[in-house]
Amino acid sequence: MPDPAGRFERSACGCCMGNLAAAMLTRRQLLAGAGIAVVAGGVLPAIGAVAAGEKKPRQQPIRVPLRVQPVFNCHIYPRKEATSWRVTGAINDEAELRREEEHIRSDLAAMAAGAEFPLEILPLVTVGDAEQAAAAAKGDFDVLVIYAARRNVPVLEALAANDKWNLMFVRHRSGPLYYMYIGAHVHFLRKRRDEFGQPNMTVHDIVVDDHGELLWRLRALYALKNLRGKRVVAVGGAAGWGADGRAAPDRARKTWNMDLCEVSYDDLGKRIEAARRTPEIVNRCDAAAGEYLAQPGVSLETTREFVARAFLLDEVFRNLLDEAETDTLTVNSCMSTIMPISETTACLPLGLLNDDGYLAFCESDFVAIPAGILLHYVAARPVFFCNPSLPHRGIVTVSHCTAPRRMDGQRLERVRILTHYESDYGAAPKVEMPRGQAVTVIDADFAGQRWLGFEGEIADSPFFPICRTQLDLKIHGDWERLLEEVRGFHWMVAYGNHLREVGYAVAKAGLGWLPISWTTLRGV
């Protein structure tokens, strides 16, 4: 059953399937709820393993909240005559300590109210010694945020000695001055030596005064939490682009603990055929296609039949997501293999899924898919999976025959529904993304060791004889270095500037990170 956050419990028992016709609901019938159990990392079985007529509500996009435990490290120094009885910093009596606790709670409440992602702030805990700190570090949370008012390094070390993520907040001008504004670097991180010696924390985990700076780090960790363990339905099997991408599915399982559920094309064909034999489904998908084509900003430049079949394929894909209890799907061999089965292309259905908040990628390229999932959760909007070209004179062209329209998470961009370029068949969107729009681009390497990122803006949306949705991007950064440093193949593009969050998350995952743009947090 689902929890209030939209996370779904997963069973490790056998595989089950729902009745196809019963499970195929329209997007207007989306309800929060759970699907049915599948074997982790297994293959979704053939149709009919659950009694006919059993209805399951639609799987919703999954956004698992980040649980944050704030801890205030403070105690009151007893006065002693003729000796140094206190250490630098404010908060010198119980009344001041209680006022600061309320100040912290107020700051956290304001920060949480401004979060664009699910964030659960647990009650503040105040600790004054190592024993209390060790107890606090054992709680059920994802991130420990230490408000470090005192220099008591053993207390701070006990707090950080966990298998979670740790952040430290210190005050300079935002309230009573904390000692660790002065001592975090030398006492805590460096242990009064030249080299860093604190496990599980770096200089990039320490924030001064600004809860906005704390929030973007939490957003990065939220994205990383939602990437790890992500279940992905892989139609046609899990794969990786290129000769060096063959190990990508295994690497996705190892590095990100991803759960890859493979669906054969034979199974997909049976599902499509079953849907075609169900007049209710055919009529509903045809009506949905008509409503889509009647929207403002949509022009049809292929046959309507291709679009109607694309909506039927979209329903089949959503049913797969329901049964796997996940929100993420990819399609392997999505050109010649799927076309004879679906009598259309997967381009438009994948775009429709992304527009509704799911994650859907073509080519089953697990070299790039983890980067797309992370960027999706950081940006809180769809991402564009695309092919790059050769950077030159500060410009690079990216393109693909599937693209979301709701790239800002709100409005639908104008779109031309054409054929898929290479086949001149089916229904593929040419999304007209606006000039001047800021974007973030992520490039994952084949080896799974280093990601690259840069910021830019859309300079043009041309119409070359290449994949249908096309962007000329102006590179905000050293384009000549980008030319030398590109690895892998597919790129991920999102509206907005998100490099610092992505870089922070990538570093936490233990991968290398190379930011090309000027505005990026460097050194993480």
Secondary structure by P-SEA (a helix, b strand, c coil): ccccccbbbbbccbbbbcccccccccccccccbbbbbcccccccccccccccccccccccbbbbbbbbbbbbbbbbbccccccccccccccccaaaaaaaaaaaaaaaaaaaaacccbbbbccbbbbccaaaaaaaaaccccbbbbbccccaaaaaaaaacccbbbbbbbbcccccccccccccccccccccccccccccccccccccccaaaaaaaaaaaaaaaaacccccccccccccccccccaaaaaaaacccbbbbbbcaaaaaaaaaaaaacaaaaaaaaaaaaaaaacccccccccaaaaaaaaaaaaaaaaaaaaacccbbbbccccccccccccccaaaaaaaaaaacbbbbcccccccaaaaaaaaaaacbbbbbcccccccccbbbbcccccccccccccccbbbbcccccccccbbbbccccccccbbbbbbcccccbbbbbbbbbccccccccccccccccccccaaaaaacccccbbbbbccccaaaaaaaaaaacbbbbbccccccccc
